[in-house]
Amino acid sequence: MTSTFNGFPKKGIEFLSSLEQNNNREWFTAHKAEYEELLFQPAQAMVVSLGERLRQIAPDIQAIPKVDKSIFRLYRDTRFSKDKRPYKTHLAMFMWEGDGPKMESPGFYLHLEKDKLLIAGGMHSFTKDQLPVYRAAVDDDTSGKALVNILRAGEKAFPARDNMGIEDYKRVPRGFPQDHPRAELLKKKGVTFAEQGPLPASLFTPRAADYIYKRFEKMAPLHNWLKGMIRA
């Protein structure tokens, strides 16, 4: 593993493009060493670099440069899918805070494709046990208004806030008035900030970690609200 992040090689982007055109085990097996060198090893270094920075705003951040930890596996689970392509055509990383399972914790997400970069923070979807806790926090005037203010402030930094494919519930949940002042928040399945756009030039340089961290830093208020909700 390379401990110093020097940027993603441009050939790594070419690899993702080639994988999209040759999404089969034979091709990937023949080019696995390229994946390791051009994408996986830089991703490991990126996770370490971001983890060092993120501890300034999230002291208990889990940034573990391993597959199924902070680096998502490239292999797709096709058992219950009509799409039988064996590999994802993107590289994804997640640094989470807390002792719980990573996908049940607030954190910071990075998603790299051949032509775009997605930077996100928050919680993509609450568990069944977390939903009532979240709704109680939204219903509470103090914590609920705090979340409203965080989201409003975040709209300035992320004007085209992307919910990352989360579909809200269509109705206000049972037990809450339909005209609740924060009805739209009560209907949410998850809460995130996200920025998506073309690959920045800095991605191919050591400055990429700073570029990404600055976006994560602006997402910290939402992260901390969610962390406080879970720990309450």
C-alpha positions in Angstrom: 0.0 0.0 0.0 1.2 3.5 -0.8 0.7 5.7 2.3 1.1 9.0 0.5 -1.7 10.1 -1.8 -0.3 11.6 -5.0 -3.5 11.8 -7.0 -5.5 9.3 -9.1 -3.7 8.4 -12.3 -5.5 9.4 -15.4 -5.0 5.9 -16.6 -7.3 4.8 -13.8 -10.1 6.7 -15.4 -9.3 5.0 -18.7 -9.5 1.7 -16.8 -13.0 2.4 -15.6 -14.1 3.3 -19.2 -12.5 0.1 -20.5 -14.2 -1.9 -17.8 -17.6 -0.5 -18.8 -17.0 -1.8 -22.3 -15.6 -5.1 -21.2 -17.6 -6.0 -18.1 -16.7 -9.7 -17.9 -14.5 -11.9 -15.7 -12.1 -12.8 -18.5 -11.2 -9.2 -19.3 -11.0 -8.2 -15.6 -8.8 -11.2 -14.6 -6.4 -10.2 -17.4 -6.3 -6.6 -16.2 -6.6 -7.0 -12.4 -3.1 -5.8 -11.8 -3.9 -2.6 -13.5 -7.0 -2.1 -11.3 -4.8 -2.7 -8.2 -2.1 -0.2 -9.3 -4.3 2.5 -10.9 -7.4 2.5 -8.6 -7.2 0.4 -5.5 -3.8 1.5 -4.2 -4.6 5.2 -4.8 -7.9 4.7 -3.1 -6.2 3.2 0.0 -3.9 6.2 0.1 -6.9 8.6 -0.3 -8.7 7.0 2.6 -5.7 7.4 4.9 -5.2 11.0 3.8 -8.9 11.9 4.2 -9.0 10.1 7.5 -6.2 12.3 8.9 -8.1 15.4 7.9 -11.5 14.3 8.9 -10.4 13.7 12.5 -10.4 17.5 12.9 -14.2 17.5 12.5 -15.1 13.9 13.3 -12.7 12.6 16.0 -13.9 9.0 16.0 -13.9 8.7 12.2 -13.3 5.2 10.9 -11.1 5.4 7.8 -9.9 1.9 7.1 -8.2 1.4 3.8 -9.5 -2.2 3.1 -12.1 -3.8 1.0 -15.5 -4.0 2.8 -14.3 -1.4 5.2 -13.8 2.1 3.7 -13.4 0.8 0.2 -16.4 -0.8 -1.4 -15.8 -4.0 -3.3 -15.8 -3.8 -7.0 -17.7 -7.0 -7.4 -21.5 -6.7 -7.8 -23.9 -8.9 -6.0 -26.0 -10.2 -9.0 -27.9 -13.0 -7.2 -31.2 -11.1 -7.1 -30.6 -8.7 -10.1 -31.5 -9.0 -13.7 -28.3 -7.1 -14.5 -25.7 -9.8 -14.4 -22.6 -7.7 -15.1 -20.1 -8.8 -12.6 -18.3 -5.5 -11.8 -19.2 -2.0 -10.8 -17.9 0.6 -13.1 -17.1 3.1 -10.3 -14.8 3.3 -7.3 -16.5 4.1 -4.0 -15.1 5.0 -0.5 -16.9 5.7 2.8 -15.5 7.0 6.1 -18.0 6.7 9.0 -18.1 7.7 12.6 -19.2 5.6 15.5 -19.0 2.0 16.8 -22.0 0.7 14.8 -22.0 -0.9 11.4 -20.8 1.5 8.7 -24.0 1.7 6.7 -25.9 2.5 9.9 -23.6 5.4 10.8 -23.2 9.0 9.6 -20.2 9.5 7.4 -18.6 10.8 4.3 -18.8 9.2 0.9 -16.7 9.5 -2.3 -17.7 8.0 -5.6 -15.5 8.2 -8.7 -16.7 7.3 -12.3 -15.1 7.7 -15.7 -16.6 11.2 -16.1 -17.9 12.4 -12.8 -17.1 12.7 -9.1 -19.7 12.5 -6.3 -18.9 13.8 -2.8 -21.5 13.2 -0.1 -22.2 13.3 3.6 -24.9 12.2 5.9 -26.9 9.0 6.1 -28.4 7.5 3.0 -31.1 5.5 4.7 -32.2 5.0 8.3 -32.7 1.6 9.8 -36.2 0.6 11.2 -34.8 1.2 14.6 -33.3 4.6 13.7 -36.4 6.0 11.9 -38.4 6.6 15.1 -35.4 8.2 16.7 -34.9 10.5 13.7 -38.6 11.4 13.6 -38.6 12.2 17.4 -35.6 14.5 16.8 -37.3 16.2 13.9 -40.5 16.6 16.0 -38.6 18.1 18.9 -38.6 21.9 18.5 -35.0 22.4 19.4 -33.3 19.6 17.4 -35.9 19.8 14.6 -35.3 23.5 14.0 -31.6 22.9 14.2 -31.8 20.4 11.4 -33.9 22.9 9.3 -31.2 25.6 9.8 -28.5 23.1 8.9 -30.2 22.1 5.7 -31.0 25.7 4.7 -27.4 26.7 5.3 -26.3 23.7 3.3 -28.3 24.7 0.3 -26.0 27.6 -0.2 -23.0 25.3 -0.4 -24.8 22.6 -2.3 -27.6 24.4 -4.2 -28.4 21.3 -6.2 -28.6 19.0 -3.2 -28.7 15.4 -4.4 -30.6 12.9 -2.3 -28.6 10.1 -3.9 -31.6 8.2 -5.1 -33.5 8.3 -1.8 -37.2 8.3 -2.3 -39.1 10.0 0.5 -42.2 8.5 2.0 -45.3 9.9 0.4 -47.2 10.6 3.7 -46.4 12.0 7.1 -45.8 9.0 9.3 -48.6 7.9 11.7 -48.6 9.7 15.0 -47.7 13.1 13.6 -50.1 15.8 12.4 -50.3 16.2 8.6 -49.7 19.9 9.0 -46.6 19.4 11.1 -44.2 22.4 10.5 -41.5 19.9 9.5 -43.7 17.5 7.7 -41.3 17.1 4.7 -38.4 16.1 7.0 -40.6 13.6 8.8 -41.2 11.9 5.4 -37.5 11.4 4.8 -35.8 7.9 4.7 -32.4 9.4 4.9 -30.7 12.8 4.9 -27.6 13.8 2.9 -25.7 16.6 1.2 -24.1 15.8 -2.1 -22.1 17.5 -4.8 -21.8 15.9 -8.2 -19.9 17.1 -11.2 -17.2 16.6 -13.8 -13.8 15.2 -12.6 -11.8 18.2 -11.2 -8.3 18.7 -12.4 -7.0 18.4 -8.9 -8.2 14.8 -8.7 -5.0 13.8 -10.5 -2.8 15.7 -8.1 -2.0 15.5 -4.4 -4.4 18.4 -3.9 -7.4 16.1 -4.4 -7.6 15.2 -0.7 -7.8 18.9 0.3 -10.4 19.6 -2.5 -12.6 16.8 -1.2 -12.0 17.5 2.5 -13.2 21.1 2.0 -16.6 19.8 0.8 -16.7 17.3 3.7 -16.0 20.2 6.1 -19.1 22.0 4.9 -21.2 18.8 5.5 -19.9 18.5 9.1 -23.0 20.2 10.7 -25.3 17.6 9.2 -22.9 14.9 10.2 -22.8 16.1 13.7 -26.5 16.4 14.0 -27.0 12.9 12.8 -24.3 11.6 15.2 -26.0 13.4 18.1 -29.3 11.9 17.1 -27.9 8.3 17.1 -26.1 8.8 20.4 -29.0 10.5 22.2 
